[in-house]
């Protein structure tokens, strides 16, 4: 029997006293597919971009509302790095233990060596009542409060920058 990839996430959230709701759904691989599954889930749904710098020696995770455009050049300027591009599936698996379609801030629980240099989060998410993320699998969505999401990020020990992603 294959273990549920969400289980370590759920156990951690439980241990931190973070409340959440889980919604199971068919696998989704793109935001467009996910939007179809999110129709009945009352939350601000997020996209999560796993990025690397030009040299490949620094990684970043960008978290934004799913329909918000993200200018990678602007993010690079914000974090003081050179050109950013998407990390390969192999790099994603090595750094966050995730597969394409399941990228989530919860992957930080697998980043024991803190290879993700900075987590960049759209500051507008702080005002959301509830946020939705995959729990390290693309067959479910978890919702939790913005305050509890901030608590999870603080627990992770990663550098987090809440920034305004729009011009």
C-alpha positions in Angstrom: 0.0 0.0 0.0 1.4 3.4 -1.0 1.5 6.0 1.8 -0.6 9.1 1.3 2.0 11.9 0.5 -0.2 14.3 2.5 0.1 12.4 5.7 3.4 14.0 6.9 1.8 17.5 6.2 -1.3 16.6 8.1 0.6 15.2 11.0 2.8 18.4 11.2 -0.2 20.7 11.0 -1.9 18.7 13.7 1.2 18.9 15.9 1.4 22.6 15.4 -2.3 23.0 16.3 -3.1 24.4 12.8 -6.6 23.8 11.7 -7.3 22.8 8.1 -9.9 21.2 5.8 -9.0 18.6 3.3 -10.7 18.2 -0.1 -9.8 15.2 -2.2 -10.2 15.4 -6.0 -8.8 13.9 -9.2 -5.2 14.6 -10.0 -4.5 18.1 -11.4 -1.3 19.1 -13.2 -2.1 22.8 -14.1 -3.8 25.7 -12.5 -6.4 25.5 -15.2 -7.2 21.9 -14.2 -7.2 22.8 -10.5 -9.6 25.7 -10.9 -12.2 23.2 -12.0 -11.7 21.2 -8.8 -11.7 24.3 -6.6 -15.1 25.6 -7.6 -16.8 24.3 -4.5 -13.9 25.1 -2.1 -14.3 28.6 -0.5 -10.7 29.8 -0.3 -8.1 32.0 -2.1 -6.3 29.4 -4.1 -2.6 29.8 -4.7 0.0 28.9 -7.3 3.5 28.0 -6.2 6.5 28.5 -8.4 9.7 26.6 -7.8 12.5 28.6 -9.2 16.3 28.5 -9.5 18.8 31.2 -10.3 21.0 31.2 -13.4 23.9 29.3 -11.8 21.5 26.8 -10.2 22.9 27.3 -6.8 19.9 29.1 -5.2 16.3 28.1 -5.2 13.2 30.1 -4.5 9.5 29.4 -3.9 7.0 32.0 -5.0 3.5 31.8 -3.6 0.7 34.0 -5.1 -3.0 33.9 -5.8 -3.5 31.5 -8.7 -4.6 34.2 -11.2 -2.0 36.8 -10.3 0.7 37.2 -12.9 4.2 36.8 -11.6 7.1 38.7 -13.3 10.2 36.6 -12.8 12.5 39.5 -13.6 10.9 41.5 -10.8 11.1 38.7 -8.4 14.8 38.3 -9.2 15.3 42.0 -8.4 13.4 41.6 -5.1 15.6 38.8 -3.9 18.8 40.3 -5.3 19.6 37.5 -7.7 20.2 37.1 -11.4 17.8 35.7 -13.9 15.3 33.1 -12.5 13.8 30.2 -14.3 11.7 27.2 -13.3 13.5 24.3 -11.6 13.5 21.0 -13.4 11.3 18.0 -12.2 14.5 16.3 -11.0 15.6 19.4 -9.0 12.1 19.8 -7.6 12.2 16.2 -6.4 15.7 16.6 -4.9 15.0 19.9 -3.1 11.4 19.6 -2.0 10.6 15.9 -2.6 7.7 16.9 -4.9 6.6 16.1 -8.4 5.3 18.6 -11.0 1.6 19.5 -10.3 2.1 19.1 -6.5 4.3 22.1 -5.8 3.3 23.6 -2.5 4.8 25.5 0.4 4.3 22.3 2.4 7.2 20.8 0.4 9.4 22.9 2.7 9.0 20.1 5.3 11.3 18.0 3.0 13.9 20.8 2.6 16.0 19.9 5.7 19.1 21.6 4.3 17.2 24.8 3.4 18.1 24.7 -0.2 15.2 27.0 -0.8 17.0 30.3 -0.3 13.9 32.5 0.1 10.2 31.9 0.1 8.5 34.9 -1.7 4.9 35.3 -0.7 2.5 37.9 -2.2 1.7 40.2 0.7 -2.0 40.4 -0.4 -2.4 36.8 0.8 -2.3 38.0 4.4 -5.7 39.6 3.9 -7.3 36.3 2.7 -9.7 34.6 5.0 -8.6 31.2 3.9 -5.9 29.9 1.6 -5.8 26.7 -0.5 -2.7 24.6 -1.2 -1.9 21.0 -2.3 -0.6 19.0 0.7 2.3 17.6 -1.4 0.0 15.7 -3.7 -2.0 16.9 -6.6 -5.0 14.8 -5.6 -6.1 17.0 -2.6 -6.3 20.6 -1.5 -6.0 21.8 2.0 -7.5 25.1 3.2 -6.2 27.0 6.3 -6.3 30.5 7.6 -3.7 33.1 6.4 -2.5 33.4 10.0 -2.0 29.7 10.3 -0.1 29.6 6.9 2.2 32.3 8.3 2.7 30.1 11.4 3.6 27.2 9.2 6.2 29.3 7.3 7.7 30.5 10.5 8.0 26.9 11.7 9.8 26.0 8.5 12.8 28.2 9.4 13.1 29.4 5.9 13.7 33.1 5.0 10.2 34.4 4.1 9.6 37.7 2.3 6.1 39.0 2.1 6.2 41.3 -0.9 3.8 43.2 -3.2 4.0 41.2 -6.5 2.0 43.7 -8.6 3.5 46.9 -9.9 
